[in-house]
Amino acid sequence: MSVYTLEERLKCKVVENENKCWEWTGGVTLGYASFSLSKQDRLSLKTDSMWIYGHRLMYEVHNDMKLTKKDAIMHTCDNRLCI
């Protein structure tokens, strides 16, 4: 089991750019940040998925809210790597 929280693991792969976007430096799928989920993550997020888009995970973590597959989280900066 990881000694780091899900949020800490997420934030360690982020760098703030000159536009104040939090850009993802980890894995990418279709141009978007992708975050691998451990078994513990999947249990806490109540999902069977092995990964999640970074911007969706960041939204869920910061808003303490579970998104549905139909929920759209938009980037106002239009930067796919921004989470």
Buried (B, 14 or more C-beta within 10 A) or exposed (E): EEEEEBEEBBBEBBEEEEEEBBBBEBEBEEEBBBBEBEEEBBEEBEEEEEBBBBBBBBBBBEEEEEBEEEEEBEEEBEBBBBB
